[in-house]
Amino acid sequence: MATDRVTVEDVAQLIRKQLGRKFPEGLELGPDSDLEGLGLSSLDQTEVFFAVEEKVGMELDPTAGADVTTIGELVGVVNSQIEQQRPQQPTAAS
């Protein structure tokens, strides 16, 4: 089932899973956490993006996520795309 939004914690969990044993013990992830600084290669970042797609249950534009550098930026890009792809609800007539 598709989700309404993705959170920083959602992405942080996916990063922890992607890095596995390479994830630094005790490291706290937040919106300003730098993806490259965490040790994510470009391939790892792509894998995280695909995992986010799976989590939200929709295909996202991969070029939109190409320039993100932090977890917060990735969350923003994903949530923006979710909003754009969500079927528009009819508005009630005044």
Secondary structure, DSSP 8 states (H G I E B T S, - for coil): ---S---HHHHHHHHHHHHGGGS-TT----TT-BTGGGT--HHHHHHHHHHHHHHHTS---GGGGTT--BHHHHHHHHHHHHHHHS--------
